[in-house]
Amino acid sequence: MSTALADAQNLLSDLIGRYRSQVDYLSIRLEEAEGTDILLRGDRVETLSEGISVGGQVRACFKGGWGFASFNQLSTLAERIEERSPLPV
């Protein structure tokens, strides 16, 4: 498991612990993707890059109302949960 994914798992555990008592159902799905970008101009490689990205989705149910949010930055995950999920104010 990569360091980014391990850090994300710790963050998800903390968030689930924080919000689990406020909703009837809470699901956070995490995805890690690796990618390679190659830009060719004619027969010449102009750029070549590789990267790993982490993102996912949050689903929550509160008193029959469902909320859904997707994210591609873990640093804003808590804000996405509060912004899009039907959590009590």
Secondary structure, DSSP 8 states (H G I E B T S, - for coil): --HHHHHHHHHHHHHHHHHGGGSSEEEEEEEEEEEEEEEEETTEEEEEEEEEEEEEEEEEEETTEEEEEEES-GGGHHHHHHHHS----
